[in-house]
Amino acid sequence: MDKRIKLGIIYGGRSGEHEVSLMSARSVLSVIDRTKFDVVEIGITRQGEWLVGENLWNMLKEEKYQDLTKAILIPVPHSAGIFALNEDQLELYSPLDVVFPVMHGTFSEDGTLQGLLELADIAYVGSGVLGSAACMDKGLFKHVMTANDIPTLPYIVLNRTEIEADIQACLDKSEAIAPYPLFTKPANLGSSVGISKCTNRSDLLEGLMQAVRYDRRLIVEQGIDHAREIEVSVLGNEEPIASVPGEVVPKDLFYTYEEKYIHDTAELLIPAELPEKTIARIQELAIRAYKSTDCAGMARVDFLIDKDTGALYLNEINTIPGFTSISMYPKLWEASGLPYPELVEKLIELALNRKIQRDRTEREFRS
């Protein structure tokens, strides 16, 4: 009998980070030990349709779906598997022991996919519904950091309705945060999609209009003229550990989507050149933030250091960080002594262990 673990790899998605997901998935698929894991690829189109079939990654990349099969994950316990839809008939395509959602952005990193997997009673890599949602929404995340005395830059949260009703008032509120530069960001997106650096009111207006294209909620936050971008990887469930920190040195105005995934011009310094005291502080804050948002499995925690003052600020947590060949999360663990293939296996082990903990919870009460 085949004793390999049935591992579902889900990628693609109805998100502005669809392309990033494909790049991450290709890297993860390339290092999976096929003697231990029976890999089941599940692709999600830009329109949100689930698909399975031969040569799935290439077909999804080229958006050629005609030879693929529609798939459904049934959110019912004891039906742990992916089902194929053939001529309106559901057939079990493959059982699933654990799922690795190599997904970024909305409908995947925000707790929605995690909720579906919880309902289906399937183990999965990464944070649960709470941790995913809390870290995905930049405004809510900053509220939690403030409540836990973790330093963040000044900010406000705006929504699309406010901006459409009175853009001038939103501009005034934004400018009251701090002097320029200011950053405008969709609250629920990553990979720098929809982010703008604003150095005057005209930029700010354009930045607000850009951000609300990608989310109904957005944040405006203080920028730092001379900032160092520091990232650290966290791994674990109840007792997480932090990697050595790395530094991103962008060549653009900031670490943009194009620089991350197209031009590949940013310099990655691993490990970052920092005093031991600063490294310890960054690792301590990363773990505190991770625990305070109930993260699990993995996260990349991003910091900013003001070069002029030395002040340290926690910027955000990415609960499903990039897994491309140039991504910081696996690179930082490699520098910390954990190679990429072993990292992937460790994440799957953590997912199975967390499922064991979930299964200990009583779901019924009868008086």
N, C-alpha and C positions, 0 to 999 in steps of 0.2 A: 504494500500500500504506500501511496505517496504521503510522507509525513511532513512535507514542506508546508510552511505557514502560507495561507492564502492572503496575499498582500495586495490590496487595491490601491492603485496610484491614480488619484483624480487630478486632472489639470485642465487648463483652459479657463472657461468661465465668462459670465456676463458682467464684465468689469473693464475699466480702463487699463487694467494690468494684465489683460489676457495674454499679450505677447511675452511679458515677463514670466508668467506662469509656464508657458511652453518652454522657455529657455531653462527655467529651474528644473522642470520635469525631465528634460533631456539629460541633464547632469545627474539627477538622482537615479534615473533608469540605467545609466551607464555604469553605476557602481554597485548595484544590487547583486548580492550573491545568490545566483539562481539555484544553487544546490540547497539553500536554506529556505528560499522564498519562491512560491509560485505566483508570479506577478500577473495581476489582472489590471489592464489599463482601461481607464474610464475617462472619456473626454467630454468636455462641455463646450458647446459652441458660444460664439459671441451673443447669440440670441437666447441662450439658456437651455438648449436642447442637449440631453445626455445621449452619448453614443458609445458603442463598443464595436470591435471588429479588427480585422487585419490591417497592419500598417497605419494604426490609428494616429500616431503623432504626426506623420507626414500629411495625412489626409486632413487633419485638423488645421495644421499650419497652412496648407494650400486652400482650405475651405472647400474641399471636394468631399461631399458627404454621401454621394449616391450609393456607394458600395458599403456603407456602414449601417449598423443596426441601432435603432432607437433603444434606449435603456431606461430602466426605472429602478430607483432604490425605494423599497417599500418601508415606510416608517412604522413597522410593527415588530415588536420583539419576537424572537424565534423564527424570523424570516431573514436571517442575516446573510444577505447576498445581493448581487446585482441581477436584475431580471431583464431579459431581452423581449422586445415587443415585436412579434412577427405576425403580420396579418391580423392585428387586434387580439392576438393570443399571447399571454404572458408565459414565458418559459425561463426557468432558472438558468442564467448564463454561467454564473459561478458563485459558490459560497464565498464569504469574506470573513477572515479571522480578525483582520485589522486593516485600517485605511490610513494612508498617508496623503492628506490633502495638500498637494503642492500647488496651492492656490493663493492668490493675493487680491486684496481689495474687497469690494462689496460682494455680497452673496457667498462669501467663502472665508474671509478672515474676520468677519464681523460678528460671528456667533450663529449665523443662520444655517450654514452647512453643519456646524457642530450640533445644533439643535436637532437637525434631521438625523444625524448619526446617533445621537442620544436616543431618539425615539425608536430607531431601528435596533438599538442595543448592540452597536458595533464599536469595538475599540478603535481609537483614532489617535494619530500623532498630534501633539500640540495642546494648547489651552482649551478649556471648556467654553461653554456659552458665556459665562460671566466674564472670565478673563479676556476672551476674544473681543466681546462687545466693549468692555471698559477701556481696553487699549486701542481699539480701532477709532473710537470717537475722540479726536484730539481735545475737544473742549471738556468732555467728561473726564478724560484722563488727567488733564491739568487740575481739575477740581480735586481728584483723589490725591494727586501729588501734594497739593497745597494742604490738604487735611492731614497728610503724613509728614509735614515739615520737610519735604524734599524740594530743593530750589528749582524753580522754573522761571522763564521770562514772563514779564507782564503781558496780558492778552485780554481780548474780549471775544465772546461768541455771538455771531450774528446768524440770522436765517434768511432764506430767500424772500419770504413774505415781507420782512422788514425792509430789505433792500429795494424791493419793487414798490413799496409804499412810500418810502422817504429816503432816497439815496443820499441826499445832502446831510441828513441827520446821522446816517451811518458813517459817512466820511468824517463828520465832526467827532463822533464817538471814537473812531479809529485813531484819529490824530491826537486825541487826548491821552492815549496810552503812553506815548513816548515820542521823542523826536524821530524823524526818519533816520535810517531805513526801517520800514515795516515789512512784514511778510503776510501775505494772504494765502490761506490754505483751505481746501475742502476738508471738512472735519473727518470724513470717512473715506480716505483713499491713501495710497502710498506711492512709492517709487517716484516721488516728486511730481506726480501728475497734477496739473492744475495749480501749482504753487508759483507765486510771483514775488520777486523782490521789488519793493516800491521805494523810490527815493523822492517822490513829490506827489502832489494831489492827483495829477493826471495819471501817474502810474497806479496810484491807489484805486482810482475809479476803474481802470482797466483790470487790475488784479481782482477786485471784487466781482466784476462781471465774469472773469475767467473762472474763479472758484465756484460760483453758483451754477456753472454748467455741469459740475460733477457731483454736487451734493446740495441738499436743501439747507444744511448747516455748514458754517465755515468759521474759521477763527482768523483774527488779525492779531499778530503778536510783534513785540519789539524785536528788531534785528540787531545784530552786533556788527559794527564796521569791520573789526579785525577779529575774526573768530577762528578757533581751531575746532574741527569736527572730529570727535572721538567716539568710537564705537566699541562695545564689549558684548561678547556672547554669553548667554546664560543657559545652563543645561540642568534639568532635574525636575522633580515633582515637589515633594515636601521639603527636601533638603537640597536646594539648587546650589550650583557652583558657578563661578564666573571665570571666563578666559582672561588671557592677557588683553589689554586694550590695544586697538589699532587706530590710526589716524587717516582720515581721507583729506587729501590736499587737492581740491578741485581747481581746474584751470578756467572754468566758467565763473559767472557771478556767484553761483552756489552750486551744490551737487545736483545738477538737473537730470531729468530723465534721459536726455540725449547723451549726456556725459556718462551716465551709468551704463547704458545699454547699447548705444550706437557708436559713439566716437571712442569710448574707452580711453580717455585722455587723463582722467584723474589719477593721481599718484596715491597708492596705498602703502602706508608705513606700518609694518608689523614686525615687532611690537612698536607702539608709539613711544617716542622719546619723552618720558615724563618722570618726575621725581617719584621715588617709591611711595612717599606719603600720598601723593596725588593718585597714584595707581590704586592704592589701598582704599582711598576715599571713593573713587569711581566704582570699584568692585562692590564696596559696601552699599552704596546708594543703588546700584543696579539690582542687587539681591533684595534690598528693601522694597524697591518699586515692584519687582517681580512678585514678591509675596503679597504686597498690599493689594494687588489686582488679581490675585488668585491665578497667576499664570501656571502653566504646567508644560513639561516636555522641553520647550525651547523658546527663546526670544532673543532678539538683538536689541540692546538698549543703547540709545544714542544720546550723546552729551555735546555741549558747546562750552568752550573755554574762551573767555574774553582775554585776548592777548594783552590788552592795555591794563586791565585790572587784576587778571588772574582768577576772576570769579568763575565758578563752575555751575552750569545749569543742566538739568536733565531735560532733554528735548522730547523724546518719545520712545515707546516700546513697540517693536514689530513682532507680533506673535507668530507669524509665518514669514520669517526673513527670506531673502533671496537665496537660492541654492544654485545659481549659475557658477560657471567656472571662475568668474571674477568676484563672486559675492563674498562679503566680509565674514558672514557667520561661519561657514566651513573653514575659511582661511584662518580665522582667529583660533579655532579649535585645533587646527593642524599645527599652528605655532605653539599651542599649549600642550601638544603631545598626543592629540587624538586625531588620527587620520580620517579623511572623508568617509571611506567605506565603514569604518568602525563607528563613526558618528551616526550614520544612518541606522545601523543596527541598534545602537544605544537608544535612539529615539523610538524605534519600534518596541524595544523592551520596556521603555518608560510608558508607552501607550498601553501595552498589555497589563502592566502593573497598576496603572490608574484605573483600568477597567475592573480589575480585581477589587480595588477599593470601592468603586461605585457599586459593584454587585453585593457588597456587604451591607448596603443601605436597605432597610426594610421599606417596602413600597405599599404595604397594606396596614391598616389599623382597624381592628374590629373590637368594639367595647363588649 
